[in-house]
Amino acid sequence: MTEQSARRRSLLLALIAFLVVLVIWQIPDLNGLLYPFRFFVTTVHELGHGLAAIVSGGYFVHYEVYPNGAGIALTGGGTRWLIVSAGYLGTAVFGAALLYAANHIRRVGLLALGLGAAFAAATVLFARSLTAILAGGIAAAVLIL
C-alpha cells in the first residue's frame, strides 16, 4: 500500500467514524454507546482551558467532570478570551493533531505513550472529582497500553 493510499484510507475511516457517531448521536436509544467518549472529550475540553490559562500567564487550579458528561475548569489570571475559547478550540486542535499524527508519524505508539503520560500527569495534578479521575485515568491507561 502506497503512502498516499494509506492516507486516503485513514481519512475515509475517520469520515466513516464521524458519520457513525453522528447517526448514533441522533438515536436516543443508542446514545449510551458514546458515553465513555463523552468523558474523554470533556476531559480534553477542560484541559484545553487549563493549558490556555498556563500559556497566557495564568494558572490552572483544577477541573471536574460530572457523571452527565459536563465539566468545569477553574483557572486564574491569564488572558480570559483565550481561556474561554480554548475548550472547544483545544478539543478541535487535539483531534486534528491526532489525525495528522496518525498519518505523518511513524512511531504512533510512542506518541500514544507520551499522551498517556500527559493525561496521567494532568489527572494527578488537576482532577478534583471522581468522574474526572476515572475519565483521565482510563484515557491515560488506554493511550499507554
Residue pairs with C-beta under 8 A, 6 or more apart in sequence:
1 9
6 103
7 103
10 99
10 102
10 103
11 99
11 103
14 99
21 34
21 37
24 30
24 31
24 33
24 34
25 31
25 34
35 69
36 138
38 69
39 65
39 69
39 131
39 134
39 135
39 138
39 139
40 135
40 139
41 91
42 65
42 69
42 70
42 71
42 135
43 63
43 65
43 71
43 119
43 132
43 135
43 136
43 139
44 90
44 91
44 94
45 71
45 87
45 88
45 90
45 91
46 63
46 64
46 65
46 71
46 72
46 73
46 87
46 132
47 63
47 73
47 90
47 122
47 126
48 86
48 87
48 88
48 89
48 90
48 91
48 93
48 94
49 60
49 63
49 73
49 75
49 83
49 84
49 86
49 87
49 90
50 60
50 63
50 73
50 75
50 122
50 126
51 60
51 86
51 90
52 75
52 78
52 79
52 82
52 83
52 85
52 86
52 90
53 59
53 60
53 73
53 75
53 76
53 77
53 78
53 83
54 60
54 78
55 78
55 82
56 78
56 79
56 82
56 83
57 77
57 78
57 79
58 75
58 76
58 77
58 78
58 79
58 83
59 75
59 76
59 77
59 78
60 73
60 74
60 75
60 126
61 74
61 75
61 76
61 126
62 73
62 74
62 126
62 127
62 128
63 71
63 72
63 73
63 74
63 126
63 127
63 128
63 132
64 71
64 72
64 127
64 128
64 129
64 131
64 132
65 71
65 127
65 129
65 131
65 132
65 135
66 129
66 131
67 131
71 132
73 87
75 83
101 108
101 111
102 108
105 111
112 143
112 144
113 143
113 144
115 143
116 139
116 140
116 141
116 142
116 143
116 144
116 145
117 140
117 144
119 136
119 139
119 140
119 143
120 136
120 137
120 140
120 144
122 136
123 132
123 133
123 136
123 137
123 140
127 133
127 136
